[in-house]
Amino acid sequence: MWFPALRGDIEMPGGSLFDVETLDLDEPELSPAGELSIRGGDWIFQFNGFAFDVEAASRADDAFAAGGGAGAVAVGDRVEYELDYGAFEFNMGKHVWSVPLKDADDVAVDFDLYAGARAYALDLRLETGSGVSSHDAQWADALVGMRMRLDLPHGFGLETAVDVGGGAFGVDGSFSWDITVAFTWVYENTAGIEIGFRHLSVDTVEGEGAEEFEFDNALAGLFGAVVIRF
């Protein structure tokens, strides 16, 4: 489970750019997430994904144009919102370097390089006293990244992964970067726990002029997971 908060700006078609804090869209939300890694020799195939869904109502802290039939929003106006945001990633990597530390068999630093793609789905709906503004988008980025693991005695370990993406398949422009830092403990190489922090930043643009949709945001927060190895 991931517990991220949303930070950044949104512009709906026909509207103006507004900060997500204006509508309290920046509140942390418990979100399901998962990852499957398949290793064979020096090769690693990885699938992961998450779903961030929030539905609530708020009083606007600032004035902005919501677009569509929702019209202009003044300070204090009530706005109901519903955001469904998720991503699914596939990457393929190769183990490129391993450094044992002080001749200890159970202590080493490993480096992997990987490349793949991340597909996104976003659906946002704003409702005011004037009407409704909604937009949905689906797109994908190609990505490249690096993963580093520090293996420690007694099943403990540290791992960090960093990647950048772009390509905008499905929209007019997109750029993303993702960083994850995690601490893992696995008993007898079978089952254990993992806790860490993930920050996923995405900037995507679709359409032009009055019909432009922009989503320039980051999801960031702590996560916890059960690890099963077989």
MOPE-V407202 format. One record per helix or strand of 3 or more residues. SS is the DSSP state (2 for helix, 1 for strand). FROM is the first residue (numbers start at 1). LEN is the number of residues. If there is no record, write none. Layout:
ss:SS from:FROM len:LEN
ss:SS from:FROM len:LEN
This chain:
ss:1 from:2 len:10
ss:2 from:20 len:4
ss:1 from:29 len:3
ss:1 from:33 len:8
ss:1 from:43 len:17
ss:1 from:64 len:4
ss:2 from:68 len:3
ss:1 from:71 len:3
ss:1 from:78 len:23
ss:1 from:108 len:20
ss:1 from:132 len:20
ss:2 from:153 len:3
ss:1 from:156 len:14
ss:1 from:173 len:15
ss:1 from:191 len:16
ss:2 from:209 len:3
ss:1 from:213 len:16
